[in-house]
């Protein structure tokens, strides 16, 4: 039964402002052309809560730190993952930590959490550094030549994730896994922004057949890894997941559940870190003063040797450099949620069943939260950002479980490689954002190798 307070509260809510868009399609054509431009312009013109129409769907972009915290933390139970994007992603990744919800997600998170404790991930440092050393030694042999730094970082982080979390050396499959994941992400992104939702995956359309073949190839690799780990356990996440038992039922994960988690690790564990490192090399190429400061810190702390996990607290500028890179180029640039019940944010109504977006790319440039928000300044991270103003790994209970792993990996790789080679952007090479599921450089990053 409605009370007077309910009626008055509802009366105080109002529809948020937003772009008018196409009479039938709303802002969908603009989102398909350039979603970052659409969201950035809409935020500047309409404020912290913007209402969009994407065909028949209503969506809101929420960009205030308080609103972000409300969606991801305070009222997170009202905001689930029943969105087009996650529906498409589930077909590729299955029901792993990234895509699952409810009690099943809680169970999987509880099982996986011990693998990401700080002391445990510190044990992965030597493997990370060894892979970075071999990568940089190979690059150093090609000084003066041009490489695609994004591609090189993808290969490196795939190897690190394979060896440390899956107990598997993916060198022989690195290019195929990387290319297949990129192809699958492109399909997921394209399906998410269609006017008409994609055909059911079981229908034998040409696109679905291509999708099936790509997923089947990754499945072949992942299931081979699982079979090998069942024969010989190791000190990795996959072995831990195999040994874990549900506290209530005593059941272990079956091969399908292990497959879904391994596939999620492949994607989330290497794609985002590779992007963060690639954008960091670009920034170092553009800002020589930052490169000099990084080299000075590495010389002072390491003296020419490779880093260890114990060195990380002293590599302060190295960390701030990565944090600033992820502020300007957050690998997970957009987070989508579905409102299960009606809500109110910033005085505007959020209807039940609508989609809500929070974008690190937008919020990380919020002029009320950041001085010179478009500028590059790693030293801004000498102090803690306001709550909800910086969230490259998401927030609330669904924050990325591997954020500590990813930051340690990125610091160690940056500190190792930067002592051995430099990267200079090739003049005239186009640097263009590709805002897919992650934020990639659309044309790669053609950079010339040099000597520090």
Secondary structure, DSSP 8 states (H G I E B T S, - for coil): ---HHHHHHHHH-B-------BTTTBTHHHHHHHHHHHHHHHHHHH-SEEEEEETTEEEEEE-SHHHHHIIIIITGGGEE--SHHHHHHHHHH-SSTTT--HHHHHHHHHHHHGGGSHHHHHTTHHHHHHHHHHHHHHHHTTTTSEEEHHHHHHHHHHHHHHHHHSS---GGGHHHHHHHHHHHHHHHHHHHT-SS----TTS--HHHHHHHHHHHHHHHHHHHHHHHHHHS--SSHHHHHHH---TTT-----HHHHHHHHHHHHHHHHHHHHHHHHHHHHHHHH-HHHHHHHHHHHHHHHTTS---GGGGGG-HHHHHHHHHHHHHS-SS--EEEEESS-EEETTEEE-TT-EEEE-HHHHTT-TTTSTTTTS--GGGGGS---TTS--TT--GGGS-TTHHHHHHHHHHHHHHHTTT-EEEE-TT----EEESSSEEETT--EEEEE--
